[in-house]
Amino acid sequence: MATEPLRYDKLDPGRSDIRILQLLPGRWADGISCTLQTASLDGDPVFDALSYVWGDAQDTTAITVDGCTFYATTNLAAALRRLRSSQEVRPVWADAVCINQADHGEKMGQVRLMARTYKSARSVVVFLGESGVLGLVSSEEQAGWDDPPRFEWHRDATWLIQTEHAPSKSGIDPQGVVTDLLTVLNCKGPESPDYDPVDTAELPMWVVYEPQDGIREQDRIDAFFARQEDAGYSNSSSGPLAELRQHQEGAFAIMKMLSNGRCPKLCLCSATDSPVWVGALKVIDHFTGLPWWTRLWVLQEAILQRRQVTAVYGEIVAPMSLIEASGAILPRHHDNGLCCKSFWHSLPPDQQSTLERFSKMTSSIEAVREILSIVEQNQIERLLFLLEKTRDRQATDPRDKMYGLLGLIEDSPGPVVDIAPDYERDMTHLYADMAMRFIRHQQSLQVLLNHEIKPEAAGSHILPSWVPHWGATYGCLTPNLIRGRLSQYNAWPPGAGKMPELSADSRALGVTGKYVDRITNVSRAADKAATPDLAKTLSELDVFFGVDEGHLVKYQPDGSGSGSGSGSGSGSGSGEEG
């Protein structure tokens, strides 16, 4: 391997130039070699964009780029190895290599092009991570591979037909699958004397129309069921490698069935402690525990590509749409529907937790994609919405909590959010500037309604107390819920007043207001463990009065009041906190 470090040629900042990594052919165990080629996005270059987690910057693997040594993070090297072919050159865009990370000017320019880069790609390949299989394959066996084993799954063209009432059995088999689409579409309702409804205990909200050529990978689904029904099956009988591959097959068989609208209870044909069922859920737990699902940048990487987004999980390759659909539909069975409530509550708590996390992680991208496509918002409204939706997502650089979302608002109408990625701008000025933009746009101080957990992470403490850091909130007390509660009372705002002012150092927010009363005492927050009776009473009152049911009742102040002090007048003030 060459020892000379990689030197980058300059990109023309006046053009839409990017670098494309030409991943050279090689056998599985060979070192990774590639070349860099400059191309303009205006020329529609052909390449696949890689979405991945960098991983530990100190944990690196040497690869060869243009005959020079480049130290890629181990996770990136693993992704490139999975993408490489033994026969053909594969053009790939991977930010860590294709952007000169030491050139801050180039980095800012390339980050501004990132949304367009992912939109322009032939496809996006999501490398979720390794699945554990390689640790069970000897290095001698791996050395014999040209290309590694690959197990592909496909999304079926299944239709889920919504029904206001249970459709007639005519044209539907006993498991709720449409066998005659035309008959079902023309079926009569409950008012018809010959109405014979399908069993709604199976699929109460829809019936399934399967493609005429059948379900792909049905043999793997059947094998998963056969292993469950095999009373003599045990994990130890097949060996660790075969066992893990079978459990992974079971996990994706469950996803496949869910994505096709089938009930989760149909995925289990054995006891909940069956080693086949438990093993499949362990794979799902590992799958959704991978860090890719928690990163912020991956949101635009997976959403902006409209052609093809493929997930790679070790030796398994599957459409992201299959994975997302299976997670998104799961709560509709046990939460919104009746078909699987009893099944759901029969599962052990740890299995419920695994499936709930799977649903949350996999459906979050689909939920944002759907809202972006159907809800019309201008750029600043969309950015505020996305900041709220991505509070739990992580970014190594806190400025990327903003910058990583800009690509998702480009197609929204104005007013234009005229900020661009600038890593010479500090976090305090960026966050305070955006908070002021929200205040001016909303003509209110609603942005202050952020009941956030202030992390101890480096840099977070430098934000003024009035500036949101867009991180996690306390439990379910989200800013939206706080706004919903406050909307039940119209004592504020009294109307448009003087616009707040931001100090020159972006730390203090100057506001005007009315002096109403004086706070003389502040108690500690109530502790549920220390005051269980009070907590129970408050919960009962909450339910009785329907505080959080969304009834926006407007209460008129009657002019009376009580307090521990009195006074009236007007004044102004400003507050800051380091």
C-alpha positions in Angstrom: 0.0 0.0 0.0 1.2 3.5 -0.8 2.2 5.7 2.2 1.9 9.1 0.7 -1.1 11.0 2.0 -3.9 12.0 -0.3 -3.8 15.4 -1.9 -7.0 17.0 -3.4 -7.2 19.0 -6.5 -9.2 22.2 -6.0 -12.8 22.3 -6.9 -14.1 25.3 -8.9 -16.4 27.2 -6.4 -18.3 28.8 -9.3 -19.4 25.4 -10.6 -21.6 22.7 -9.2 -18.6 20.3 -9.0 -18.4 17.3 -6.8 -15.9 14.4 -6.6 -17.0 10.9 -7.4 -15.2 7.9 -5.9 -14.6 5.2 -8.5 -14.6 2.1 -6.4 -12.3 -0.3 -8.3 -13.1 -4.1 -8.6 -11.6 -6.4 -6.0 -12.2 -9.7 -4.2 -13.8 -9.5 -0.8 -10.6 -9.8 1.2 -8.6 -7.5 -1.0 -7.6 -4.0 0.2 -10.0 -1.2 -1.0 -8.6 0.8 -3.9 -10.4 3.7 -5.7 -9.8 6.9 -7.7 -11.4 10.3 -7.5 -13.0 11.9 -10.5 -14.4 15.5 -10.6 -17.8 15.9 -12.2 -20.4 18.6 -12.5 -23.9 18.0 -11.2 -25.1 20.1 -14.2 -23.9 17.2 -16.4 -26.0 14.5 -14.7 -23.2 12.2 -13.7 -24.0 8.6 -12.8 -23.2 7.6 -9.2 -24.7 6.1 -6.1 -24.8 8.2 -2.9 -23.8 6.5 0.3 -25.7 7.3 3.6 -23.8 6.0 6.6 -22.6 6.9 10.1 -18.9 8.0 10.2 -18.3 6.2 13.5 -15.3 6.8 15.8 -12.9 9.1 14.0 -10.0 7.4 15.9 -10.9 3.9 14.6 -9.7 3.9 11.0 -8.7 1.6 8.2 -6.2 2.5 5.5 -7.6 2.5 1.9 -5.9 3.6 -1.3 -7.2 6.6 -3.1 -5.5 7.8 -6.3 -2.5 5.7 -5.2 -2.3 7.5 -1.9 -3.2 6.4 1.6 -6.5 7.6 3.1 -7.5 6.6 6.6 -11.3 5.9 6.4 -13.3 5.3 9.5 -13.8 1.5 10.0 -17.5 1.9 9.4 -16.9 3.7 6.0 -14.4 1.0 5.0 -17.0 -1.7 5.8 -19.6 0.2 3.7 -17.3 0.4 0.7 -16.4 -3.2 1.0 -20.1 -4.1 0.9 -20.7 -1.9 -2.1 -17.7 -3.1 -4.1 -18.0 -5.6 -7.0 -15.4 -8.1 -8.0 -16.1 -7.4 -11.6 -17.1 -3.8 -12.2 -16.1 -0.3 -11.2 -18.8 1.3 -9.0 -19.1 5.1 -8.9 -19.9 6.2 -5.3 -20.3 9.5 -3.5 -19.2 9.3 0.1 -18.7 12.7 1.9 -15.7 11.7 4.1 -13.6 11.0 1.0 -15.2 13.1 -1.7 -15.0 16.3 0.3 -11.6 17.7 1.5 -12.5 17.8 5.2 -9.4 20.0 5.9 -10.5 22.8 3.5 -13.3 24.6 5.4 -14.2 26.7 2.4 -14.7 23.7 0.2 -16.6 21.9 3.0 -19.1 24.7 3.3 -19.6 24.8 -0.4 -20.1 21.0 -0.7 -22.5 20.9 2.3 -24.6 23.5 0.5 -24.6 21.2 -2.5 -25.4 18.1 -0.5 -29.2 18.1 -1.0 -28.7 18.4 -4.7 -26.1 15.6 -4.6 -28.5 13.1 -3.1 -31.3 14.2 -5.4 -29.1 13.7 -8.4 -27.8 10.3 -7.5 -28.8 7.2 -9.4 -29.7 5.6 -6.0 -29.0 6.1 -2.3 -27.4 3.1 -0.5 -28.0 3.2 3.3 -25.3 1.3 5.1 -27.0 0.5 8.4 -24.0 -1.5 9.6 -22.8 -5.1 10.0 -25.1 -7.7 11.3 -22.8 -9.9 13.2 -22.4 -12.6 10.6 -18.8 -11.8 9.7 -17.7 -12.6 13.2 -18.9 -16.1 12.7 -17.1 -16.7 9.4 -13.4 -17.7 9.5 -10.9 -15.4 7.7 -9.9 -18.4 5.6 -13.5 -18.8 4.3 -13.8 -15.0 3.7 -10.5 -15.1 1.7 -12.1 -17.5 -0.7 -15.0 -15.1 -1.6 -15.0 -13.1 -4.8 -18.2 -11.4 -3.7 -19.7 -12.0 -0.3 -23.0 -13.8 0.2 -25.9 -11.5 -0.4 -29.6 -12.1 0.5 -32.0 -9.7 -1.2 -35.5 -8.8 -0.2 -38.0 -7.0 -2.4 -41.1 -4.8 -1.8 -44.3 -6.3 -3.2 -46.9 -4.3 -5.2 -49.5 -4.9 -2.5 -52.6 -2.7 -2.2 -54.3 -2.1 1.1 -58.0 -1.3 0.4 -59.5 0.9 3.1 -63.0 -0.1 4.1 -65.6 1.9 6.0 -67.4 -1.3 6.8 -66.4 -5.0 6.6 -66.6 -5.9 2.9 -68.5 -8.9 1.6 -66.7 -12.2 1.7 -67.2 -12.6 -2.0 -63.8 -12.2 -3.6 -61.9 -12.4 -0.3 -60.2 -15.4 1.2 -60.6 -16.4 4.9 -57.4 -14.4 5.9 -58.6 -11.2 4.4 -56.7 -11.4 1.1 -58.5 -10.1 -2.0 -58.8 -12.8 -4.7 -61.2 -10.9 -7.0 -60.5 -7.2 -6.9 -63.4 -6.2 -9.2 -65.9 -8.0 -7.0 -64.5 -6.4 -3.9 -64.6 -2.9 -5.4 -68.2 -3.4 -6.4 -69.3 -5.2 -3.2 -72.5 -4.2 -1.5 -72.6 -2.8 2.0 -74.5 -3.7 5.2 -77.8 -2.4 3.8 -77.8 -5.2 1.2 -79.9 -8.3 2.2 -77.3 -10.7 1.0 -74.4 -8.9 2.8 -72.0 -11.5 4.2 -69.1 -9.7 5.8 -65.5 -10.9 6.0 -64.3 -11.7 9.5 -63.2 -8.2 10.8 -61.3 -9.8 13.6 -58.6 -10.3 11.0 -58.2 -7.0 9.2 -60.7 -4.5 10.5 -59.4 -1.4 8.7 -58.4 -2.8 5.3 -58.3 -5.9 3.1 -55.1 -6.9 1.2 -54.8 -7.2 -2.6 -51.8 -9.2 -3.4 -50.0 -9.1 -6.8 -51.1 -11.7 -9.3 -47.6 -13.2 -9.6 -47.6 -13.7 -5.8 -45.4 -12.6 -3.0 -41.6 -12.6 -3.6 -39.5 -14.4 -1.0 -42.6 -16.4 0.0 -40.3 -19.4 0.4 -38.3 -17.7 3.1 -41.5 -16.7 4.9 -42.7 -20.3 4.7 -39.3 -21.5 6.1 -39.7 -19.1 9.0 -43.1 -20.6 9.8 -41.8 -24.2 9.4 -39.0 -23.6 11.9 -41.6 -22.2 14.4 -43.8 -25.3 13.9 -40.9 -27.8 14.2 -41.1 -29.1 17.8 -37.7 -30.5 17.5 -36.0 -27.3 16.4 -33.2 -25.9 18.6 -30.7 -23.2 18.0 -27.8 -25.4 18.9 -28.6 -28.0 16.2 -27.7 -25.8 13.2 -24.5 -24.1 14.4 -24.0 -20.4 15.3 -23.7 -19.0 11.7 -26.7 -20.9 10.3 -28.7 -20.0 13.4 -28.0 -16.2 13.0 -28.8 -16.3 9.3 -32.1 -18.0 10.1 -33.0 -15.5 12.8 -32.2 -12.7 10.3 -34.4 -14.4 7.7 -37.1 -14.5 10.3 -36.8 -10.8 11.2 -37.1 -9.8 7.6 -40.0 -12.3 7.1 -41.8 -10.4 9.8 -41.0 -7.0 8.1 -42.2 -8.4 4.8 -45.5 -9.6 6.2 -46.1 -6.3 8.0 -45.3 -4.3 4.9 -47.9 -6.3 3.0 -50.6 -5.4 5.5 -50.7 -8.7 7.3 -51.4 -8.8 11.0 -48.5 -9.2 13.4 -50.3 -12.0 15.1 -50.0 -14.0 11.9 -46.2 -13.8 12.1 -46.3 -16.0 15.3 -47.4 -19.6 15.0 -45.7 -20.9 18.1 -45.3 -19.9 21.8 -43.8 -16.4 22.5 -40.8 -18.1 24.0 -40.1 -20.1 20.9 -36.3 -19.8 20.0 -37.3 -19.0 16.4 -39.6 -16.1 17.4 -37.2 -14.9 20.1 -34.2 -15.1 17.8 -36.0 -13.0 15.1 -36.9 -10.3 17.6 -33.3 -10.2 18.9 -32.3 -9.4 15.3 -34.9 -6.7 15.1 -33.7 -5.3 18.4 -30.1 -5.2 17.1 -31.2 -3.8 13.7 -33.0 -0.8 15.2 -30.3 -0.2 17.8 -27.8 0.7 15.1 -26.7 4.4 15.3 -27.8 5.2 11.8 -31.5 5.5 12.9 -30.6 8.3 15.4 -28.5 10.6 13.2 -29.9 13.8 11.9 -28.1 14.1 8.5 -29.6 10.7 7.3 -33.1 12.2 7.3 -32.5 14.3 4.1 -30.2 11.6 2.6 -33.1 9.0 2.8 -35.9 11.4 1.9 -34.6 13.5 -1.0 -33.8 10.6 -3.3 -37.1 9.8 -5.2 -35.8 6.9 -7.3 -34.3 4.2 -5.2 -33.2 3.9 -1.6 -31.7 0.6 -0.6 -30.7 -0.5 2.9 -27.6 -2.8 3.5 -27.5 -4.7 6.8 -24.5 -7.0 6.7 -25.2 -9.4 3.9 -28.9 -8.5 3.7 -30.1 -6.0 1.1 -33.7 -4.6 1.2 -35.6 -1.5 0.0 -36.0 1.1 2.7 -39.6 1.4 1.7 -40.2 -2.2 2.9 -38.6 -1.5 6.2 -40.4 1.9 6.7 -43.8 0.5 5.7 -43.5 -2.4 8.2 -42.8 -0.1 11.1 -45.4 2.5 10.1 -48.2 0.0 9.9 -47.5 -1.9 13.1 -49.4 0.5 15.6 -52.5 0.4 13.4 -53.0 -3.2 14.3 -52.6 -3.1 18.1 -53.2 0.6 18.9 -55.8 1.9 16.4 -57.3 -1.4 15.3 -58.9 -4.3 17.1 -57.4 -7.1 15.2 -54.2 -7.5 17.3 -55.0 -5.9 20.7 -55.2 -9.2 22.6 -52.2 -10.6 20.8 -50.2 -7.5 21.6 -51.0 -7.7 25.3 -50.1 -11.4 25.4 -46.5 -10.6 24.4 -43.9 -10.3 27.1 -43.0 -6.6 28.0 -39.5 -7.0 26.4 -41.0 -8.2 23.1 -43.5 -5.3 23.1 -40.6 -2.9 23.8 -38.6 -4.3 20.9 -41.5 -4.0 18.4 -42.3 -0.5 19.7 -38.8 0.7 19.2 -38.7 -0.9 15.8 -41.9 0.9 14.8 -40.7 4.3 16.2 -37.3 4.1 14.5 -38.3 2.8 11.1 -41.5 4.9 10.7 -40.0 8.2 11.7 -38.5 8.8 8.2 -41.7 7.8 6.4 -43.8 10.1 8.7 -41.6 13.2 7.9 -41.6 12.3 4.2 -45.4 12.0 4.2 -46.0 15.3 6.0 -43.5 17.1 3.7 -45.4 15.9 0.7 -49.0 16.7 1.8 -48.7 19.7 4.1 -48.0 23.1 2.5 -45.6 25.2 4.6 -43.3 28.1 3.8 -39.6 27.6 4.5 -39.5 29.1 8.0 -42.6 27.1 9.1 -41.2 23.9 7.7 -37.8 24.5 9.4 -39.6 25.0 12.7 -41.6 21.9 12.2 -38.6 19.8 11.3 -36.7 21.1 14.3 -39.5 19.9 16.5 -39.7 16.5 14.8 -35.9 15.9 15.0 -35.3 16.7 18.7 -34.2 13.2 19.4 -31.8 13.0 16.5 -28.1 13.5 17.0 -25.4 15.5 15.2 -21.8 15.6 16.2 -21.6 19.3 15.5 -24.6 21.1 17.1 -24.8 23.5 14.2 -25.8 20.6 12.0 -29.1 20.5 13.9 -29.9 23.5 11.6 -27.7 22.9 8.6 -28.7 19.2 8.2 -32.4 20.2 7.6 -31.9 23.0 5.1 -32.0 20.6 2.1 -35.5 19.6 3.2 -36.9 23.1 2.9 -35.4 24.2 -0.4 -38.5 23.4 -2.4 -40.9 25.2 0.0 -42.2 28.7 -0.9 -40.8 31.8 0.7 -40.1 33.7 2.7 -36.7 32.3 2.1 -34.6 31.2 5.1 -31.5 32.9 3.8 -28.9 31.0 5.9 -26.3 28.7 4.5 -23.9 26.2 6.2 -21.1 28.3 7.7 -18.8 26.5 10.1 -17.0 29.7 11.0 -20.2 31.0 12.7 -20.5 30.0 16.3 -23.5 28.0 17.7 -24.8 30.9 19.9 -25.2 33.4 17.1 -26.7 30.8 14.8 -29.3 29.5 17.3 -30.2 33.0 18.6 -30.6 34.3 15.1 -33.0 31.5 14.2 -35.0 32.0 17.4 -35.4 35.7 16.5 -36.5 34.7 13.0 -39.2 32.5 14.5 -40.3 35.3 16.9 -40.6 37.8 14.0 -42.4 35.3 11.8 -44.9 34.2 14.4 -45.3 37.7 15.9 -45.2 36.1 19.3 -42.9 34.6 21.9 -44.1 31.0 21.4 -40.5 29.9 20.7 -39.9 30.3 24.4 -42.3 27.5 25.2 -39.5 24.9 25.1 -39.5 22.8 28.3 -36.2 21.2 27.3 -33.6 19.1 29.1 -30.4 21.1 29.0 -27.6 18.6 28.3 -24.2 18.9 29.7 -22.6 18.4 26.3 -19.8 20.7 25.3 -21.2 23.9 23.9 -24.8 23.6 25.1 -24.2 25.7 28.2 -23.2 28.7 26.2 -26.7 29.2 24.8 -28.8 32.0 26.5 -31.7 30.5 28.5 -34.3 31.8 26.1 -32.8 30.2 23.0 -34.0 26.6 22.3 -31.3 24.0 21.7 -33.8 21.7 19.9 -32.9 18.7 22.0 -35.0 16.3 24.0 -37.9 17.5 26.2 -39.1 16.3 29.6 -41.2 13.2 29.0 -44.4 14.0 27.1 -44.4 17.7 28.0 -43.5 18.8 24.5 -43.7 22.4 23.3 -46.8 21.5 21.2 -48.5 20.2 24.3 -47.6 23.3 26.2 -49.0 25.5 23.4 -52.2 23.4 23.3 -52.7 24.0 27.0 -52.1 27.7 26.9 -54.5 28.1 23.9 -57.3 27.3 26.4 -56.8 30.6 28.0 -56.9 34.0 26.3 -55.4 36.2 28.9 -52.4 36.4 26.5 -51.3 37.7 24.1 -53.1 41.0 24.4 -52.3 41.9 20.8 -49.4 43.0 18.6 -46.9 45.1 20.6 -43.4 46.2 20.2 -41.2 43.6 18.5 -38.6 42.1 20.8 -35.0 43.2 20.2 -31.8 41.1 20.1 -28.7 42.5 21.7 -25.6 43.0 19.6 -23.9 39.9 21.1 -27.0 37.8 20.4 -27.4 36.9 24.1 -30.1 39.1 25.5 -33.7 39.3 24.3 -35.3 42.7 25.1 -39.1 42.6 25.6 -41.8 44.9 27.0 -44.7 43.8 29.2 -47.1 44.6 32.0 -46.3 44.3 35.6 -49.1 42.2 37.0 -47.9 40.7 40.3 -44.9 39.7 42.4 -43.8 36.1 43.0 -42.9 35.8 46.7 -42.3 32.0 47.0 -41.3 29.3 44.7 -41.7 25.6 45.7 -39.8 22.6 44.6 -41.2 20.6 41.8 -43.6 17.9 43.0 -42.0 14.4 43.3 -44.4 11.6 42.3 -42.6 9.2 44.5 -42.8 11.5 47.6 -46.4 12.5 47.0 -48.2 9.6 45.4 -51.6 10.6 46.6 -51.3 14.1 45.1 -50.0 12.7 41.9 -53.0 10.3 41.7 -55.5 13.1 42.5 -54.0 15.4 39.8 -54.1 12.6 37.2 -57.7 12.0 38.0 -58.5 15.7 37.7 -56.6 15.8 34.4 -58.8 13.0 33.0 -62.0 14.4 34.5 -61.5 17.8 32.9 -59.9 16.6 29.7 -57.0 19.0 30.0 -55.1 17.4 27.1 -57.9 16.3 24.9 -57.5 19.2 22.5 -60.8 21.0 23.4 -59.6 24.6 22.9 -62.1 26.2 25.2 -61.6 30.0 25.6 -62.0 31.2 29.1 -62.7 34.8 29.6 -61.0 36.4 32.6 -63.5 37.7 35.1 -61.3 40.4 36.5 -61.0 38.7 39.9 -57.8 37.1 41.1 -55.8 36.3 44.2 -52.1 36.2 44.9 -49.5 36.6 47.5 -48.7 40.1 46.3 -50.3 42.9 44.3 -49.3 45.7 42.0 -49.8 47.0 38.4 -47.9 49.0 36.0 -45.7 48.7 32.9 -42.1 48.1 32.3 -39.5 46.4 30.2 -36.9 43.9 30.8 -34.3 41.7 29.2 -32.9 38.4 30.3 -29.9 36.4 29.5 -28.2 33.3 30.9 -24.8 32.0 30.0 
